[in-house]
């Protein structure tokens, strides 16, 4: 029986946690599905997923040009 390659990397989890902390979200736990989907569960019971590419681009743009 062969093992499948890992669907996520440590840096993916680290990036998601850093983003949540930067957004002011206190995490209760992190869930990782077999397909590699990372779900961050906030202490207050809400959930948030790892930011997508568009969120990252917006964050980089705002860092360079400031928020309006």
MMTF fields as JSON, N, C-alpha, C and O atoms, coordinates in Angstrom:
{
  "mmtfVersion": "1.0.0",
  "mmtfProducer": "UNKNOWN",
  "numBonds": 271,
  "numAtoms": 272,
  "numGroups": 68,
  "numChains": 1,
  "numModels": 1,
  "chainsPerModel": [1],
  "groupsPerChain": [68],
  "chainIdList": ["A"],
  "bondAtomList": [4, 2, 8, 6, 12, 10, 16, 14, 20, 18, 24, 22, 28, 26, 32, 30, 36, 34, 40, 38, 44, 42, 48, 46, 52, 50, 56, 54, 60, 58, 64, 62, 68, 66, 72, 70, 76, 74, 80, 78, 84, 82, 88, 86, 92, 90, 96, 94, 100, 98, 104, 102, 108, 106, 112, 110, 116, 114, 120, 118, 124, 122, 128, 126, 132, 130, 136, 134, 140, 138, 144, 142, 148, 146, 152, 150, 156, 154, 160, 158, 164, 162, 168, 166, 172, 170, 176, 174, 180, 178, 184, 182, 188, 186, 192, 190, 196, 194, 200, 198, 204, 202, 208, 206, 212, 210, 216, 214, 220, 218, 224, 222, 228, 226, 232, 230, 236, 234, 240, 238, 244, 242, 248, 246, 252, 250, 256, 254, 260, 258, 264, 262, 268, 266],
  "bondOrderList": [1, 1, 1, 1, 1, 1, 1, 1, 1, 1, 1, 1, 1, 1, 1, 1, 1, 1, 1, 1, 1, 1, 1, 1, 1, 1, 1, 1, 1, 1, 1, 1, 1, 1, 1, 1, 1, 1, 1, 1, 1, 1, 1, 1, 1, 1, 1, 1, 1, 1, 1, 1, 1, 1, 1, 1, 1, 1, 1, 1, 1, 1, 1, 1, 1, 1, 1],
  "groupList": [{"groupName": "UNK", "atomNameList": ["N", "CA", "C", "O"], "elementList": ["N", "C", "C", "O"], "formalChargeList": [0, 0, 0, 0], "bondAtomList": [1, 0, 2, 1, 3, 2], "bondOrderList": [1, 1, 2], "singleLetterCode": "X", "chemCompType": "L-PEPTIDE LINKING"}],
  "groupTypeList": [0, 0, 0, 0, 0, 0, 0, 0, 0, 0, 0, 0, 0, 0, 0, 0, 0, 0, 0, 0, 0, 0, 0, 0, 0, 0, 0, 0, 0, 0, 0, 0, 0, 0, 0, 0, 0, 0, 0, 0, 0, 0, 0, 0, 0, 0, 0, 0, 0, 0, 0, 0, 0, 0, 0, 0, 0, 0, 0, 0, 0, 0, 0, 0, 0, 0, 0, 0],
  "groupIdList": [1, 2, 3, 4, 5, 6, 7, 8, 9, 10, 11, 12, 13, 14, 15, 16, 17, 18, 19, 20, 21, 22, 23, 24, 25, 26, 27, 28, 29, 30, 31, 32, 33, 34, 35, 36, 37, 38, 39, 40, 41, 42, 43, 44, 45, 46, 47, 48, 49, 50, 51, 52, 53, 54, 55, 56, 57, 58, 59, 60, 61, 62, 63, 64, 65, 66, 67, 68],
  "secStructList": [7, 7, 7, 7, 7, 7, 1, 1, 7, 2, 2, 2, 2, 2, 2, 2, 2, 2, 2, 2, 2, 2, 6, 6, 7, 7, 3, 3, 3, 3, 3, 3, 7, 6, 6, 7, 7, 3, 3, 3, 3, 3, 6, 6, 1, 7, 3, 3, 3, 7, 7, 7, 2, 2, 2, 2, 2, 2, 2, 2, 2, 2, 2, 2, 2, 7, 7, 7],
  "xCoordList": [0.845, 0.0, 0.9, 1.717, 0.744, 1.57, 0.844, -0.385, 1.626, 1.059, 0.893, 1.727, -0.194, -0.416, 0.465, 0.794, 0.847, 1.609, 0.735, -0.486, 1.362, 0.648, -0.042, 0.544, -1.287, -2.073, -1.813, -2.289, -1.074, -0.755, 0.672, 1.262, 1.211, 2.563, 2.503, 1.534, 3.522, 3.598, 3.481, 2.839, 4.098, 4.04, 2.62, 2.28, 1.783, 0.383, -0.346, -1.098, -0.112, -0.748, -0.209, -0.975, 1.1, 1.718, 1.168, 0.858, 1.045, 0.528, -0.917, -1.287, -1.72, -3.119, -3.225, -4.034, -2.415, -2.451, -1.969, -2.575, -0.895, -0.399, -1.443, -1.636, -2.113, -3.153, -4.301, -4.822, -4.694, -5.784, -5.378, -6.157, -4.165, -3.7, -3.579, -3.909, -3.106, -2.981, -4.353, -4.482, -5.375, -6.746, -7.412, -8.554, -6.705, -7.248, -8.153, -8.962, -8.026, -8.864, -8.105, -6.988, -8.723, -8.146, -8.608, -9.808, -7.663, -7.991, -8.198, -7.446, -9.226, -9.476, -8.796, -8.213, -8.878, -8.244, -8.108, -8.676, -7.339, -7.133, -7.539, -7.13, -8.343, -8.756, -8.184, -8.235, -7.643, -7.094, -7.75, -7.616, -8.461, -9.153, -8.163, -7.045, -8.579, -7.71, -7.347, -6.297, -8.213, -7.914, -7.011, -6.678, -6.605, -5.7, -6.388, -5.719, -7.702, -8.445, -8.135, -8.235, -7.756, -7.411, -8.555, -8.939, -9.099, -10.184, -9.699, -9.254, -9.79, -9.423, -10.703, -11.626, -10.759, -11.943, -11.603, -10.69, -12.358, -12.13, -12.647, -13.508, -12.116, -12.533, -14.001, -14.643, -14.546, -15.952, -16.89, -18.103, -16.357, -17.187, -17.313, -17.78, -16.918, -16.972, -15.849, -14.859, -15.991, -14.933, -14.49, -15.251, -13.271, -12.734, -11.771, -11.113, -11.69, -10.798, -9.566, -9.523, -8.572, -7.361, -7.729, -8.542, -7.138, -7.457, -7.103, -6.112, -7.919, -7.629, -6.667, -6.249, -6.323, -5.355, -5.809, -4.99, -7.097, -7.61, -7.439, -7.088, -7.685, -7.478, -6.017, -5.715, -5.115, -3.679, -3.265, -2.498, -3.774, -3.443, -3.947, -3.243, -5.162, -5.716, -4.874, -4.597, -4.47, -3.65, -2.31, -1.851, -1.681, -0.415, -0.606, 0.226, -1.693, -1.976, -2.163, -1.606, -2.949, -3.188, -1.912, -1.734, -1.028, 0.243, 1.115, 1.814, 1.072, 1.884, 1.278, 1.998, -0.043, -0.699, -1.529, -2.027, -1.688, -2.502, -3.973, -4.411, -4.727, -6.172, -6.87, -6.439, -7.939, -8.738, -10.013, -10.819],
  "yCoordList": [-1.169, 0.0, 1.245, 1.427, 2.075, 3.277, 4.462, 4.519, 5.386, 6.589, 7.664, 7.816, 8.4, 9.524, 10.687, 10.815, 11.534, 12.722, 13.635, 13.677, 14.34, 15.232, 16.343, 16.911, 16.644, 17.637, 19.062, 20.015, 19.222, 20.55, 20.545, 19.492, 21.743, 21.878, 22.668, 23.382, 22.537, 23.264, 24.763, 25.473, 25.245, 26.682, 27.142, 28.297, 26.262, 26.611, 26.866, 27.831, 25.99, 26.132, 27.379, 28.152, 27.567, 28.731, 30.023, 30.957, 30.081, 31.273, 31.554, 32.705, 30.51, 30.675, 31.179, 32.061, 30.624, 31.034, 32.473, 33.255, 32.825, 34.207, 35.195, 36.259, 34.838, 35.707, 35.902, 37.008, 34.829, 34.921, 35.789, 36.624, 35.592, 36.395, 37.862, 38.746, 38.122, 39.499, 40.159, 41.368, 39.364, 39.873, 39.984, 40.435, 39.573, 39.691, 38.542, 38.685, 37.411, 36.254, 35.329, 34.906, 35.018, 34.056, 32.665, 32.409, 31.769, 30.443, 29.442, 29.417, 28.621, 27.529, 26.258, 25.503, 26.03, 24.841, 25.015, 25.929, 24.114, 24.086, 22.705, 21.696, 22.657, 21.382, 21.296, 22.262, 20.135, 19.919, 18.674, 17.579, 18.852, 17.741, 16.922, 17.366, 15.74, 14.869, 15.475, 15.158, 16.353, 16.979, 18.202, 18.845, 18.533, 19.647, 20.937, 21.943, 20.932, 22.131, 22.454, 21.594, 23.712, 24.157, 25.012, 26.001, 24.628, 25.373, 25.838, 25.035, 27.141, 27.711, 27.965, 28.606, 27.465, 27.637, 28.644, 28.436, 29.742, 30.806, 30.399, 29.526, 31.036, 30.715, 31.007, 30.324, 32.006, 32.348, 31.442, 31.655, 30.436, 29.475, 29.736, 28.861, 30.896, 31.18, 30.462, 30.074, 30.283, 29.652, 30.591, 31.435, 30.428, 31.172, 30.258, 29.419, 30.412, 29.59, 30.391, 31.611, 29.686, 30.355, 31.364, 31.059, 32.569, 33.565, 33.057, 32.351, 33.423, 32.99, 33.976, 34.954, 33.718, 34.552, 36.007, 36.92, 36.223, 37.586, 38.354, 39.534, 37.689, 38.334, 38.712, 39.793, 37.83, 38.118, 39.286, 40.152, 39.306, 40.41, 41.737, 42.745, 41.745, 42.966, 43.427, 44.618, 42.499, 42.842, 43.436, 44.419, 42.847, 43.375, 44.762, 45.647, 44.95, 46.246, 47.314, 48.407, 46.995, 47.955, 48.256, 49.374, 47.28, 47.51, 48.48, 49.311, 48.371, 49.256, 50.648, 51.646, 50.719, 51.979, 52.579, 53.696, 51.881, 52.369, 52.106, 51.944, 52.065, 51.832, 53.146, 54.198, 53.089, 54.293, 54.267, 55.192],
  "zCoordList": [0.0, 0.0, 0.0, 0.902, -0.994, -1.071, -0.455, -0.422, 0.021, 0.628, -0.434, -1.326, -0.318, -1.222, -0.787, 0.392, -1.737, -1.343, -0.486, -0.642, 0.39, 1.298, 0.5, -0.421, 0.863, 0.131, 0.618, 0.001, 1.704, 2.211, 2.735, 2.98, 2.898, 3.437, 4.741, 4.999, 5.543, 6.802, 6.558, 7.332, 5.486, 5.216, 4.9, 5.157, 4.348, 4.101, 5.42, 5.551, 6.388, 7.695, 8.399, 8.975, 8.35, 8.984, 8.399, 9.138, 7.094, 6.418, 6.841, 7.074, 6.939, 7.338, 8.774, 9.065, 9.67, 11.077, 11.226, 11.958, 10.545, 10.609, 10.105, 10.693, 9.017, 8.472, 9.444, 9.587, 10.112, 11.085, 12.27, 12.73, 12.757, 13.893, 13.505, 14.296, 12.29, 11.816, 11.706, 11.896, 11.398, 11.3, 12.665, 12.764, 13.722, 15.07, 15.478, 16.394, 14.814, 15.12, 16.066, 15.77, 17.213, 18.149, 17.744, 17.651, 17.503, 17.001, 18.129, 19.104, 17.979, 18.911, 18.404, 19.182, 17.086, 16.503, 14.993, 14.395, 14.404, 12.959, 12.476, 13.051, 11.421, 10.838, 9.427, 8.665, 9.089, 7.757, 7.179, 7.725, 6.07, 5.422, 4.594, 4.33, 4.194, 3.406, 2.06, 1.5, 1.532, 0.245, 0.393, -0.602, 1.638, 1.876, 2.27, 2.504, 2.349, 2.738, 4.197, 5.072, 4.444, 5.788, 6.316, 5.691, 7.47, 8.1, 9.468, 10.289, 9.7, 10.987, 11.768, 11.265, 12.992, 13.822, 14.912, 15.711, 14.929, 15.898, 17.269, 17.386, 18.299, 19.665, 19.898, 20.695, 19.221, 19.423, 18.636, 18.653, 17.946, 17.233, 15.747, 15.018, 15.271, 13.844, 13.119, 13.739, 11.826, 11.046, 9.946, 9.475, 9.557, 8.429, 7.696, 8.311, 6.419, 5.616, 5.253, 5.417, 4.76, 4.313, 3.226, 2.353, 3.269, 2.245, 0.85, 0.667, -0.122, -1.485, -2.151, -1.532, -3.399, -4.11, -4.22, -4.12, -4.422, -4.545, -3.232, -3.245, -2.101, -0.802, -0.609, -0.104, -1.006, -0.864, -1.753, -1.332, -2.983, -3.887, -3.338, -3.406, -2.794, -2.219, -1.034, -0.892, -0.194, 0.962, 0.526, 1.108, -0.496, -1.007, -1.62, -1.424, -2.357, -2.973, -1.898, -1.999, -0.868, 0.205, 0.982, 1.465, 1.107, 1.795, 1.0, 1.58, -0.328, -1.173, -1.306, -1.275, -1.455, -1.794, -0.669, -0.808, 0.421, 1.528, 1.287, 0.148, 2.369, 2.261, 1.98, 2.451, 1.218, 0.93, 1.701, 1.593]
}
